[in-house]
Amino acid sequence: MKLVTIIGARPQIIKAAALSRAIRNHYADRIQEVIVHTGQHYDDNMSQIFFDELQIPRPDYNLHVGSASHGVQTARMTEGIEAILIKEQPDFIVLYGDTNSTLAGAVAAAKIHVPIVHIEAGLRSFNKSMPEEINRIVCDHCSTLLFTPTKAGLENLKREGFSIDEGGPSTPSTGSGTEGSGTAKPTIDNPKVYHCGDIMYDNSLHFANIAEEKTDIIQRLELKGKPFILATIHRDSNTDQPQRLSAIFNALIQLSKECQVVLPLHPRTSKLLKTNLEEKLQEQIFNSPNIILIPPVSFLEIIALERHAQLVITDSGGVQKESYFFKKPCIILRPETEWVEIVHTGNAILADADGSRIMDAWQHFKNNPPTTFPNIFGDGHAAEFMLDKIISCKVL
């Protein structure tokens, strides 16, 4: 059978590594994967290095869409993906997460009746002002096979009218999944839903030791044996609003008086620091001996930083989860999160872009470091589970 996999942003490239690895190791005689890179992230530091480092097959197609407004970017990707689907005639298209590449793939495929596999289905922030929320909802409701990493995702889909077989197994730690009821071949009008664990957990387990061997970032930044905070900021809701960006960086300056802060600068953040922050605040950031500003890092480097950090501060959904995978407390720079489980377990705190809440969260975790991290993201074999289900649906 033939799968067309759509990737465009860094997190999707990383997630695709797990599926491609599983196909290569266990399904090479049964599955052909065609990889389409939309070019949504086009900087080599933000894209190409991930293909090299994670041993992902080179894309069969690259649309080179680049940066543009939501409408223009999505339209260009939709047009390009549709042409590829018509040419390749795949059995399924595989979409990840909630980016504009995901939305474009969903619209293109649904319109010409190519069945959609949505990985990371069911996630909801319940904030439709976020473009990602719109993208993930549209993709879910266009999909034939929906793979949700968490029980919360399963419940969200149930509330939205998806049929869930209440009697089926639902423990991701066993690699089992809960699926939509019935034995008929799934379609866009009769989709199947599976609770399967998180594909990023697969990757984190696989690459954790490799990261220690293949990157020297901890030694290079002279962090070995030292406590430090890892911070990442990239969402436009934070970077594009001067008041929010200032509040976050004022808090980081305060934190740097107690602990070193390592901040890999996303290109958007790097650009907007100079336009959205007052000159005095910029001087404090760039001149602070305890704030280490570095260029974007590779996946192996971010894993190494996460494993060695004392605490993580982020507005990234992926980094939130990875902090949990590596048993590190997390301060989330958003008013809500689609990964509600890590908040409910007490291992993450929603602080938004509020300086006092960020500092309160820091004091809480400093005085009460979390000690238990329940297994809520599966057993590290989500990719194999998904591919088994895709193959079984093909033969129905």
C-alpha positions in Angstrom: 0.0 0.0 0.0 1.1 3.6 -0.6 1.0 6.4 2.0 1.7 10.0 1.3 3.1 11.8 4.3 2.7 15.6 4.6 5.3 17.5 6.7 6.1 21.2 6.8 7.1 22.3 10.3 9.8 21.1 12.6 7.6 19.1 14.9 6.1 17.3 12.0 9.5 16.4 10.6 10.4 14.9 14.0 7.1 13.0 14.3 7.5 11.6 10.8 10.9 10.1 11.8 9.1 7.6 14.1 6.7 6.5 11.4 9.4 6.3 8.7 11.6 4.3 11.1 8.8 1.9 11.8 8.1 1.4 8.1 11.8 0.9 7.3 12.3 -1.6 10.2 9.1 -3.6 10.2 6.9 -2.8 7.1 9.2 -2.2 4.2 7.7 -5.1 2.3 4.1 -3.9 2.7 4.2 -0.1 2.8 5.6 2.5 0.4 5.9 6.0 1.9 6.0 9.1 -0.3 7.1 12.2 1.7 5.9 15.7 0.8 7.6 18.7 2.4 5.5 21.8 2.0 8.4 24.1 2.8 6.4 25.8 5.6 9.7 25.8 7.6 12.4 26.5 5.0 15.4 27.6 7.0 18.1 24.9 7.1 18.5 25.3 10.9 14.7 24.8 11.2 14.3 22.0 8.7 17.2 20.3 6.8 19.2 19.5 9.9 16.3 17.4 11.2 16.3 15.2 8.1 20.0 14.6 8.4 20.1 14.1 12.2 17.0 11.9 12.5 17.7 9.8 9.3 14.4 10.7 7.7 14.3 9.8 4.0 14.7 12.8 1.7 11.3 14.2 0.6 10.0 13.0 -2.7 8.5 16.4 -3.2 9.2 19.9 -1.8 6.6 22.6 -2.5 8.9 25.4 -1.3 6.0 27.4 -0.1 7.9 29.5 2.5 6.4 32.2 4.7 3.2 34.0 3.8 -0.1 34.9 5.3 -2.3 32.1 6.5 -4.6 32.3 3.4 -1.8 32.5 0.8 0.4 29.9 2.4 -2.5 27.4 2.9 -3.8 28.0 -0.7 -0.4 27.3 -2.2 0.0 24.1 -0.2 -3.5 22.9 -1.0 -2.9 23.3 -4.7 0.5 21.6 -4.6 -0.7 18.7 -2.4 -3.8 18.1 -4.6 -1.6 17.7 -7.7 0.7 15.2 -5.9 -2.3 13.2 -4.7 -3.7 13.0 -8.2 -0.4 11.8 -9.5 0.5 9.3 -6.8 -3.0 7.9 -6.1 -2.2 6.8 -2.5 -4.3 4.6 -0.3 -4.0 7.2 2.5 -2.6 10.6 3.3 -0.9 10.9 6.7 -1.2 14.3 8.4 0.3 15.4 11.7 -0.9 17.8 14.3 -2.3 21.2 13.6 -0.2 23.4 11.2 -1.2 25.1 8.0 0.4 22.1 6.2 -2.1 19.8 8.1 -5.1 22.0 7.1 -4.0 22.1 3.5 -3.5 18.4 3.3 -6.9 17.8 4.9 -8.8 20.1 2.5 -6.9 18.8 -0.6 -7.4 15.1 0.3 -11.0 15.3 1.4 -12.1 17.1 -1.8 -10.7 14.4 -4.0 -11.7 11.5 -1.7 -8.3 10.4 -0.5 -8.7 8.9 3.0 -7.0 10.8 5.7 -5.0 9.5 8.7 -4.7 12.1 11.4 -1.9 11.6 13.9 -2.5 13.6 17.2 -6.2 13.7 16.7 -8.6 15.0 19.3 -6.4 17.6 20.9 -8.2 20.7 22.0 -7.2 23.9 23.6 -10.8 25.3 23.4 -9.4 28.6 22.2 -10.4 29.1 18.6 -8.4 32.4 18.4 -5.4 30.0 17.9 -5.0 29.0 14.2 -3.9 25.6 15.4 -7.3 24.9 17.0 -9.1 25.6 13.7 -6.6 23.4 11.8 -6.9 20.4 14.1 -10.7 20.5 14.3 -11.1 20.7 10.5 -8.6 17.9 10.0 -10.3 15.6 12.5 -13.7 16.1 10.9 -12.2 15.3 7.4 -10.4 12.1 8.6 -11.1 8.4 8.1 -8.6 7.2 10.7 -8.0 9.3 13.9 -5.1 8.4 16.2 -5.3 10.2 19.5 -2.4 10.1 22.0 -4.3 10.7 25.2 -7.6 9.7 26.9 -8.5 13.4 27.0 -8.3 13.5 23.2 -10.6 10.4 23.0 -13.1 12.2 25.2 -13.0 15.3 23.1 -13.8 13.4 20.0 -16.6 11.6 21.7 -18.1 14.9 22.7 -17.9 16.1 19.1 -20.0 13.1 17.9 -17.4 10.5 16.9 -18.4 7.0 17.6 -16.3 5.3 20.2 -16.6 1.6 21.2 -16.8 1.9 25.0 -16.1 -1.8 25.3 -12.8 -1.8 23.5 -9.4 -1.8 25.1 -8.1 1.7 25.9 -4.7 1.3 27.7 -2.0 3.0 25.6 0.7 1.4 27.7 -0.1 -1.9 26.1 -0.1 -0.6 22.6 -3.9 -1.2 22.4 -6.4 1.3 21.3 -10.0 2.2 21.6 -11.6 2.4 18.2 -14.8 3.5 16.6 -17.5 0.8 16.7 -18.4 -1.4 13.9 -16.5 -3.7 11.5 -17.3 -1.9 8.2 -14.5 -0.4 6.3 -13.9 3.1 7.7 -14.7 6.1 5.6 -14.8 9.9 6.1 -18.5 9.4 7.1 -17.8 6.3 9.2 -14.3 7.1 10.7 -12.4 5.0 13.3 -10.8 6.5 16.3 -7.9 4.9 18.1 -6.3 5.8 21.5 -2.7 4.7 20.8 -0.1 6.7 22.8 2.1 9.5 21.6 4.4 9.1 18.6 6.7 11.7 20.1 7.3 9.5 23.1 8.5 6.8 20.7 11.1 9.3 19.4 12.1 10.6 22.8 12.9 7.0 24.0 14.7 6.2 20.8 16.8 9.3 20.6 17.5 10.0 24.3 20.8 8.0 24.5 21.8 8.9 20.9 21.5 12.6 21.9 24.0 12.1 24.7 26.5 10.4 22.3 26.1 12.7 19.3 25.8 16.2 20.7 28.2 18.2 22.9 25.9 21.1 23.6 26.0 20.7 27.4 29.8 20.7 27.4 29.9 23.5 24.8 27.7 25.8 26.9 29.6 24.8 30.0 26.4 23.5 31.7 27.6 20.1 32.9 26.7 19.7 36.6 25.1 23.2 36.7 21.4 23.9 37.3 19.8 25.8 34.5 16.4 26.7 33.1 15.6 25.9 29.5 13.3 28.4 27.8 11.7 28.4 24.4 9.4 31.2 23.0 8.0 31.1 19.4 4.2 31.5 19.3 3.0 34.7 17.5 0.6 35.3 20.4 3.6 36.0 22.5 6.2 37.3 20.1 4.0 39.7 18.2 2.5 41.4 21.2 5.1 43.8 22.8 3.3 43.7 26.2 3.3 40.0 26.4 6.9 39.6 25.1 8.1 42.2 27.6 6.4 40.5 30.5 8.0 37.1 29.6 11.5 38.6 29.2 11.2 40.6 32.4 10.4 37.4 34.2 13.4 35.6 32.6 15.7 38.4 33.7 14.4 38.0 37.3 14.8 34.2 37.0 18.4 34.7 35.7 19.3 36.2 39.1 18.7 32.8 40.7 19.6 30.4 37.9 21.1 30.3 34.5 18.6 30.5 31.6 19.3 28.9 28.2 17.2 30.3 25.4 17.5 28.9 21.8 16.1 31.8 19.8 13.4 30.9 17.2 13.9 33.1 14.1 10.6 34.9 14.8 11.6 35.7 18.4 15.0 36.8 17.4 13.6 39.3 14.8 10.9 40.7 17.1 13.1 41.2 20.2 14.6 44.2 18.4 11.2 45.7 17.4 8.9 44.7 20.2 11.0 45.3 23.3 12.2 48.6 24.7 15.9 49.3 24.3 16.6 49.1 28.0 15.1 45.7 28.2 17.0 44.5 25.2 20.3 45.7 26.8 19.4 43.7 30.0 18.7 40.6 28.0 21.8 40.7 25.7 24.2 41.8 28.5 23.0 39.4 31.2 25.8 36.9 32.1 23.1 34.4 33.2 21.0 34.4 30.0 22.5 32.3 27.3 21.1 33.2 23.9 21.8 30.6 21.2 20.6 29.9 17.6 17.9 27.3 17.0 19.0 23.9 18.1 18.6 20.5 16.5 16.3 17.8 17.9 19.1 15.9 19.6 20.4 19.1 21.1 16.9 20.1 22.5 16.6 16.6 24.0 20.0 17.0 25.7 19.0 20.4 27.1 15.7 19.0 28.3 17.3 16.0 30.0 19.8 18.2 31.9 17.6 21.2 32.7 16.2 21.9 36.2 13.0 23.3 34.7 11.5 24.1 31.3 9.6 27.3 30.4 7.9 27.2 27.0 5.0 28.1 24.8 5.6 25.0 22.6 3.3 22.1 22.8 6.0 19.6 21.9 8.5 20.9 24.4 5.8 20.7 27.1 5.4 17.0 26.5 9.1 16.4 26.2 9.7 18.0 29.6 7.2 15.5 31.0 8.9 12.6 29.2 12.2 13.6 30.9 10.5 14.2 34.3 11.1 17.9 34.4 8.6 20.5 35.7 7.2 22.9 33.1 5.9 26.5 33.2 3.6 27.0 30.2 3.6 30.5 28.6 0.0 30.2 27.4 -3.4 30.6 29.1 -4.4 27.0 28.1 -2.9 23.9 26.7 -4.0 20.9 24.6 -1.8 18.7 26.8 -4.0 19.1 29.8 -2.8 15.8 31.4 0.6 17.3 32.4 -1.2 20.1 34.2 -3.6 17.8 36.0 -0.7 15.7 37.3 0.8 18.8 38.9 3.9 18.6 36.7 3.2 21.8 34.7 1.6 25.2 35.5 -0.2 27.5 33.1 1.4 30.9 33.7 0.5 32.7 30.5 2.6 35.8 29.7 2.2 37.0 33.3 5.4 37.9 35.1 4.0 37.3 38.6 2.5 34.0 37.7 5.7 32.9 36.1 7.7 33.8 39.2 5.1 32.1 41.5 5.3 28.9 39.4 9.1 29.0 39.6 9.0 29.3 43.4 6.4 26.5 43.6 8.5 24.1 41.6 11.7 25.1 43.4 10.2 24.4 46.8 8.1 21.4 45.6 9.8 19.6 42.8 7.5 17.0 41.3 8.4 13.4 42.0 5.8 11.3 40.1 5.1 11.3 36.4 2.4 8.8 35.6 2.6 6.9 32.3 0.0 8.7 30.2 1.7 8.7 26.8 2.0 5.1 25.9 4.8 2.5 25.7 7.0 3.9 22.9 5.4 1.8 20.2 2.6 4.1 18.9 4.0 4.1 15.3 3.8 0.3 15.0 0.3 0.3 16.4 -0.8 3.0 13.9 0.7 1.1 10.9 -1.0 -2.1 12.0 -4.3 -0.4 12.0 -3.8 1.3 8.7 -2.9 -2.0 7.1 -5.9 -3.8 8.7 -8.3 -1.1 7.4 -6.9 -1.4 3.9 -7.8 -5.1 3.8 -11.3 -4.8 5.2 
